[in-house]
Amino acid sequence: MAGLLLGLWGVAGCGPAGSGSPGSGTTNAAATSASKPVVVDIGGGTPLPVDITADTAIAPELERAEDLVRGGKLDAALAAYTQLLGKASDNEEVHFNYAHLLARMGRTNEAVAEYETALKLLPTYAEAHNNLGNLLVKQKKYDAAITHFQASIQANPKDSATYNNLGTAQATAGRVADAIPNFARAAQLNPDYVEAWFNLGRSDLTLGRLDEGIVALETALRLRPDLEPASKLLEMAKAAKKARGF
């Protein structure tokens, strides 16, 4: 599942964002619209809990706890994980799955602490870095989130969702120029990644890169013809290009 916080960044007043071209000080309709928040719910960016496949003593209990989660019995799952942690406090997967449950229940601060514990036990845990980054974005702790996304990419450089999440954190923090290569890398790794193409196109338009933005948005719409925000931005971008006489 990918594409957390798709298009939620606001970049007005952040240097070149919203200008007709980087540093030009002029505006156009497409770039101005691209700088406004657009909320699109087309998938989350947080991986599902990790299943322990090794033959360990706690594997059956973990599976039972996850069955409770899948069945929507979250309070019972919470009790099951509390018991599991008493037996396996040194198991990073248990802390990871428990954190995932806490985040689902809206207990974000506790989930952050559990992901941090998992990372103390396994510093190269890519999924934990990614999920923690997503929670930190929700808390508006963008610099910390970016650090964790970068650590996740270092541990697993082929995960397209993490590049998209990194780009989203950077763009939300007003660093749109930094975000563009990460959205592009996400789309390169997964050419069917609608969210990455949309985010790439929107970022290009924010910096006045009309041609690049049009191509990315057209790609997003080929993959998802009913993506209305992409249709609106594409229409504005083409109108702005026509107004320039191109």
Summary of the structure (lengths in Angstrom):
residues: 246
radius of gyration: 20.1
end to end distance: 38.3
largest distance: 69.6
contacts: 858
relative contact order: 0.15
helix: 63%
strand: 0%
